[in-house]
């Protein structure tokens, strides 16, 4: 059943300050809270200034379920990234989005582990 949350840890080292700033510049939209991501188009990258996370919504057809919308939130640290993947049926996504946004907005690395370009 939905909603789902998947936490992914990607270990590949830190990204450079320049790369981080390029990612921010490439974001099509910027929000103060991840919960605001619902009003932005599927497939366009965004950036949340609350905790410096990159956001993207996608939509997929899941056999036996129907359309599922996902919200991906990625935060970079000194050893790689943590990616939070939130999934909800398309007909429930807007109802679940406030909870997804609160979880994303509350995310933080342990002290000294966040990337601070």
C-alpha positions in Angstrom: 0.0 0.0 0.0 1.0 3.6 -0.4 2.5 6.0 0.7 6.1 4.7 0.8 9.4 6.2 1.9 12.8 4.9 0.7 16.0 6.2 2.1 19.1 5.8 -0.1 22.7 6.5 0.9 25.1 7.1 -2.0 28.8 7.1 -1.0 31.0 8.7 -3.6 32.8 11.5 -1.8 32.0 15.2 -1.5 31.0 17.4 -4.4 32.9 20.6 -5.1 31.5 24.0 -4.1 31.4 24.9 -7.8 29.3 21.7 -8.7 26.9 22.4 -5.8 26.4 26.0 -7.0 25.9 24.8 -10.6 23.2 22.4 -9.3 21.4 25.3 -7.5 21.7 27.4 -10.7 20.2 24.6 -12.8 17.2 24.2 -10.5 14.1 25.5 -12.3 12.3 26.5 -9.1 13.3 27.4 -5.5 11.1 26.9 -2.4 11.3 27.7 1.2 9.6 24.5 2.2 9.6 21.1 0.5 5.8 21.0 0.9 5.6 23.7 -1.8 7.0 21.2 -4.4 3.4 20.1 -5.2 2.7 23.1 -7.3 5.7 22.6 -9.6 5.8 20.5 -12.8 6.8 16.8 -12.8 10.3 16.3 -14.1 11.6 19.8 -13.4 14.4 20.0 -10.7 13.9 22.2 -7.7 15.8 23.4 -4.7 14.7 23.9 -1.1 16.6 26.4 0.9 15.4 25.1 4.2 18.0 22.3 4.3 19.7 22.7 1.0 18.0 19.8 -0.7 17.4 19.2 -4.4 13.9 18.1 -5.2 12.3 16.4 -8.2 8.8 14.9 -8.8 8.2 12.0 -11.2 5.2 10.0 -12.2 5.0 6.3 -13.1 2.4 3.7 -14.0 2.7 0.9 -11.5 1.0 -2.4 -12.4 -1.9 -3.1 -10.1 -1.8 0.3 -8.6 -2.1 2.9 -11.3 -0.3 6.3 -11.4 2.2 6.9 -8.6 3.9 10.2 -8.0 7.3 10.3 -6.3 9.1 13.2 -4.7 12.8 12.8 -4.5 14.9 14.9 -2.1 18.7 14.8 -2.2 21.1 16.3 0.3 24.9 16.3 -0.2 27.3 15.5 2.6 31.1 15.1 2.7 31.0 11.4 1.8 28.2 11.4 -0.8 24.5 12.0 -0.6 21.3 11.0 1.2 18.3 10.6 -1.1 14.8 10.4 0.3 12.2 9.0 -2.1 8.5 9.5 -1.2 5.8 7.7 -3.2 2.0 8.1 -3.2 -0.8 7.2 -5.5 -1.5 10.1 -7.8 -5.0 10.6 -6.4 -3.5 10.9 -2.9 -0.3 12.8 -3.6 -1.5 16.3 -2.6 -3.0 14.9 0.6 0.4 13.2 1.5 2.6 16.1 0.4 2.4 18.1 3.7 3.7 15.1 5.6 6.4 14.5 3.0 7.4 18.1 3.2 7.6 18.1 7.0 9.9 15.0 6.9 12.1 16.6 4.2 12.3 19.9 5.9 13.3 18.2 9.2 16.2 16.3 7.6 19.7 17.2 8.7 23.1 15.6 8.8 24.9 15.2 12.1 26.9 18.2 13.1 30.0 18.5 10.9 28.6 16.2 8.2 26.7 18.6 6.0 28.2 20.1 2.9 28.5 23.9 3.3 29.8 25.5 0.1 
